[in-house]
Each structure stands twice: as C-alpha cells, then as structure tokens.
Amino acid sequence: MASRTVEVKPETRNHKGFFVQEAAYKLMGIEKSGWALICLDEATCHYVDPDNLESAAIWEGQESE
C-alpha cells in the first residue's frame, strides 16, 4: 500500500492521550489493533484513531478553486 497524505482533525489525540500537532502526515497504514500509523517525518510518528483523519486531497482541491 502506498502512503498517502492525510490531515488530523482538531484536538486529535494519539494512543497515549497526547494531542497531535495539526499538520499533513503520511498515512503508513492501519494496524490490526485499529490504530492508524501516521508520520510527519522519519522521526515523528503517532498512532491515532482513523476516524480523526481527513484526506489532504480535499484541502488541496479547495485551494485550486
């Protein structure tokens, strides 16, 4: 599966309960446990609820209008 760019919804928390910075992340995949693995760069990754993700393509499409 190729990674795709996603955004997190406001006030999204990771699996440890900490807030996740609102930014564009690469969706690496969804684990069997149900958590989505997203990475900002090679050193910054988070497990989050997949329901808290939005496709970044939505925002990119609105910018071009």
TORPA-4810 file (N, C-alpha, C, O; in nm, 3 decimals):
<nodes>
NODE_1_0.084_-0.119_0.000_0.000_0.000_0.000_0.088_0.124_0.000_0.175_0.138_0.086_M
NODE_2_0.068_0.212_-0.092_0.143_0.337_-0.097_0.089_0.432_0.010_-0.031_0.437_0.033_A
NODE_3_0.178_0.506_0.074_0.133_0.600_0.176_0.065_0.718_0.108_0.099_0.756_-0.004_S
NODE_4_-0.033_0.776_0.177_-0.099_0.894_0.123_-0.101_1.002_0.229_-0.089_0.973_0.348_R
NODE_5_-0.116_1.124_0.187_-0.113_1.237_0.278_-0.250_1.258_0.340_-0.352_1.260_0.271_T
NODE_6_-0.251_1.274_0.472_-0.374_1.298_0.547_-0.352_1.413_0.644_-0.239_1.447_0.678_V
NODE_7_-0.461_1.471_0.688_-0.460_1.574_0.792_-0.531_1.517_0.914_-0.616_1.429_0.900_E
NODE_8_-0.496_1.566_1.032_-0.567_1.524_1.153_-0.670_1.631_1.188_-0.648_1.750_1.165_V
NODE_9_-0.782_1.587_1.243_-0.886_1.680_1.286_-0.836_1.754_1.411_-0.750_1.703_1.482_K
NODE_10_-0.892_1.874_1.436_-0.851_1.949_1.556_-0.872_1.865_1.683_-0.967_1.789_1.694_P
NODE_11_-0.781_1.882_1.777_-0.784_1.817_1.908_-0.772_1.665_1.902_-0.821_1.595_1.990_E
NODE_12_-0.708_1.614_1.797_-0.682_1.470_1.786_-0.575_1.431_1.888_-0.477_1.503_1.908_T
NODE_13_-0.597_1.317_1.952_-0.500_1.264_2.049_-0.443_1.133_1.997_-0.510_1.059_1.924_R
NODE_14_-0.320_1.105_2.035_-0.259_0.978_1.996_-0.298_0.869_2.095_-0.376_0.893_2.187_N
NODE_15_-0.245_0.751_2.076_-0.281_0.637_2.160_-0.237_0.652_2.306_-0.283_0.577_2.393_H
NODE_16_-0.150_0.748_2.333_-0.107_0.774_2.470_-0.185_0.887_2.535_-0.166_0.917_2.653_K
NODE_17_-0.275_0.950_2.458_-0.359_1.056_2.512_-0.305_1.196_2.492_-0.365_1.293_2.539_G
NODE_18_-0.192_1.209_2.422_-0.134_1.340_2.396_-0.190_1.400_2.267_-0.219_1.327_2.171_F
NODE_19_-0.206_1.532_2.265_-0.254_1.598_2.144_-0.152_1.584_2.032_-0.031_1.587_2.056_F
NODE_20_-0.202_1.567_1.910_-0.119_1.554_1.792_-0.121_1.688_1.718_-0.227_1.748_1.699_V
NODE_21_-0.004_1.734_1.676_0.008_1.861_1.603_-0.073_1.853_1.474_-0.065_1.755_1.401_Q
NODE_22_-0.151_1.958_1.446_-0.226_1.964_1.321_-0.128_1.993_1.208_-0.064_2.099_1.204_E
NODE_23_-0.116_1.898_1.117_-0.022_1.909_1.005_-0.058_1.803_0.903_-0.149_1.723_0.923_A
NODE_24_0.015_1.804_0.792_-0.001_1.699_0.691_0.090_1.583_0.729_0.210_1.602_0.749_A
NODE_25_0.033_1.464_0.738_0.106_1.344_0.774_0.096_1.242_0.661_0.007_1.250_0.577_Y
NODE_26_0.188_1.148_0.660_0.177_1.035_0.568_0.109_0.922_0.644_0.154_0.883_0.752_K
NODE_27_0.003_0.869_0.587_-0.065_0.754_0.645_0.014_0.631_0.605_0.021_0.596_0.487_L
NODE_28_0.073_0.565_0.703_0.157_0.448_0.677_0.074_0.321_0.672_0.114_0.223_0.608_M
NODE_29_-0.040_0.321_0.739_-0.127_0.204_0.739_-0.211_0.199_0.865_-0.194_0.279_0.957_G
NODE_30_-0.302_0.102_0.868_-0.386_0.082_0.985_-0.350_-0.055_1.042_-0.355_-0.156_0.972_I
NODE_31_-0.315_-0.055_1.169_-0.272_-0.176_1.237_-0.391_-0.267_1.268_-0.506_-0.222_1.266_E
NODE_32_-0.364_-0.393_1.296_-0.469_-0.488_1.335_-0.541_-0.442_1.460_-0.658_-0.475_1.481_K
NODE_33_-0.471_-0.367_1.545_-0.530_-0.316_1.669_-0.634_-0.207_1.644_-0.711_-0.172_1.733_S
NODE_34_-0.637_-0.153_1.520_-0.734_-0.050_1.485_-0.676_0.090_1.481_-0.744_0.183_1.437_G
NODE_35_-0.554_0.109_1.527_-0.490_0.240_1.524_-0.428_0.266_1.387_-0.372_0.176_1.325_W
NODE_36_-0.440_0.390_1.341_-0.375_0.432_1.217_-0.237_0.487_1.251_-0.223_0.568_1.343_A
NODE_37_-0.135_0.443_1.178_0.001_0.494_1.197_0.023_0.607_1.098_0.015_0.587_0.977_L
NODE_38_0.051_0.727_1.151_0.079_0.844_1.066_0.216_0.897_1.103_0.256_0.893_1.220_I
NODE_39_0.288_0.948_1.003_0.423_1.001_1.026_0.437_1.140_0.965_0.398_1.165_0.852_C
NODE_40_0.495_1.230_1.044_0.525_1.364_0.997_0.658_1.363_0.922_0.673_1.430_0.820_L
NODE_41_0.754_1.286_0.973_0.885_1.267_0.911_0.938_1.133_0.960_0.864_1.056_1.021_D
NODE_42_1.064_1.104_0.935_1.119_0.974_0.974_1.127_0.954_1.125_1.135_0.840_1.172_E
NODE_43_1.125_1.063_1.202_1.142_1.053_1.346_1.013_1.078_1.425_1.009_1.050_1.545_A
NODE_44_0.909_1.129_1.360_0.787_1.166_1.431_0.668_1.091_1.375_0.617_1.123_1.267_T
NODE_45_0.623_0.991_1.451_0.507_0.912_1.411_0.410_0.900_1.528_0.451_0.909_1.644_C
NODE_46_0.284_0.880_1.498_0.180_0.867_1.601_0.082_0.759_1.560_0.059_0.736_1.441_H
NODE_47_0.026_0.693_1.659_-0.089_0.606_1.637_-0.212_0.686_1.678_-0.219_0.738_1.789_Y
NODE_48_-0.309_0.697_1.587_-0.430_0.774_1.613_-0.552_0.694_1.568_-0.541_0.596_1.494_V
NODE_49_-0.668_0.738_1.614_-0.794_0.678_1.571_-0.817_0.717_1.425_-0.812_0.835_1.393_D
NODE_50_-0.840_0.621_1.337_-0.861_0.654_1.194_-0.978_0.749_1.170_-0.981_0.818_1.068_P
NODE_51_-1.074_0.755_1.262_-1.187_0.847_1.247_-1.144_0.993_1.259_-1.219_1.083_1.222_D
NODE_52_-1.024_1.018_1.311_-0.973_1.154_1.327_-0.888_1.201_1.209_-0.821_1.304_1.218_N
NODE_53_-0.891_1.127_1.100_-0.812_1.163_0.982_-0.901_1.216_0.871_-1.015_1.173_0.854_L
NODE_54_-0.847_1.310_0.796_-0.914_1.364_0.677_-0.815_1.359_0.562_-0.695_1.378_0.582_E
NODE_55_-0.864_1.335_0.445_-0.777_1.332_0.328_-0.726_1.472_0.298_-0.805_1.566_0.290_S
NODE_56_-0.597_1.486_0.281_-0.538_1.616_0.248_-0.577_1.658_0.107_-0.571_1.777_0.076_A
NODE_57_-0.617_1.565_0.022_-0.658_1.597_-0.115_-0.780_1.688_-0.115_-0.798_1.768_-0.207_A
NODE_58_-0.864_1.676_-0.012_-0.982_1.763_-0.002_-0.937_1.907_0.008_-0.990_1.994_-0.060_I
NODE_59_-0.838_1.934_0.095_-0.790_2.070_0.114_-0.716_2.120_-0.011_-0.731_2.236_-0.049_W
NODE_60_-0.637_2.035_-0.073_-0.563_2.075_-0.192_-0.659_2.112_-0.304_-0.634_2.207_-0.378_E
NODE_61_-0.768_2.038_-0.318_-0.867_2.066_-0.420_-0.937_2.199_-0.399_-0.969_2.269_-0.495_G
NODE_62_-0.962_2.235_-0.273_-1.029_2.361_-0.243_-0.938_2.480_-0.270_-0.985_2.587_-0.307_Q
NODE_63_-0.808_2.462_-0.252_-0.714_2.571_-0.275_-0.706_2.610_-0.421_-0.679_2.726_-0.453_E
NODE_64_-0.728_2.515_-0.511_-0.713_2.542_-0.654_-0.836_2.609_-0.713_-0.832_2.652_-0.828_S
NODE_65_-0.945_2.618_-0.637_-1.067_2.679_-0.692_-1.060_2.830_-0.691_-1.155_2.897_-0.733_E
</nodes>
